[in-house]
Amino acid sequence: MNSEEGDEEVFHCTPPEIRALATNSLSNLLPTKSRQIYEKKYSEFENWCKENNISTISENVLMAYFEVQRQKYKSSSLWCLYSQLKSCIGIHNNVDISKYHKLQALLKRCSEGYVPKKSKILEEYEINKFISEADDTIYLAMKVSTY
């Protein structure tokens, strides 16, 4: 019996009102503001698993998934995806992927040589120029929110 089956057995031995409280608390484990994003990424992972006839989550499965995602995303986004999946897989599948050291090594290797983009910051004179010269019919709302 794996740990998930054991947890299910214990869960069913729990009184119904306590079980309802526990089930309700599961929905509060993800960050409120980003719950939809986490669930969307988890759903995409589940769909990928279904497309590839994968029924059990393992380190090799996640390494393959991240190898595919590596073609689409930069390393910072991969780490974000890892964090999202770690939370969702822990909640939905009772699997702790933080113990998958080869997966973490893969993500670290993806980060080698990565230089994040530096966002441009407007200087005060540029802001003042925008406020004084930009067309009010188009940019008035932006101008008002600036000051």
Sequence and secondary structure as in RCSB ss.txt:
>XXXX:A:sequence
MNSEEGDEEVFHCTPPEIRALATNSLSNLLPTKSRQIYEKKYSEFENWCKENNISTISENVLMAYFEVQRQKYKS
SSLWCLYSQLKSCIGIHNNVDISKYHKLQALLKRCSEGYVPKKSKILEEYEINKFISEADDTIYLAMKVSTY
>XXXX:A:secstr
  HHHHHHHHHHTS HHHHHHHHHHHTTSS TTTHHHHHHHHHHHHHHHHHTT  S  HHHHHHHHHHHTTTS H
HHHHHHHHHHHHHHHHHH   GGG HHHHHHHHHHHTT          HHHHHHHHHHS HHHHHHHHHHH 
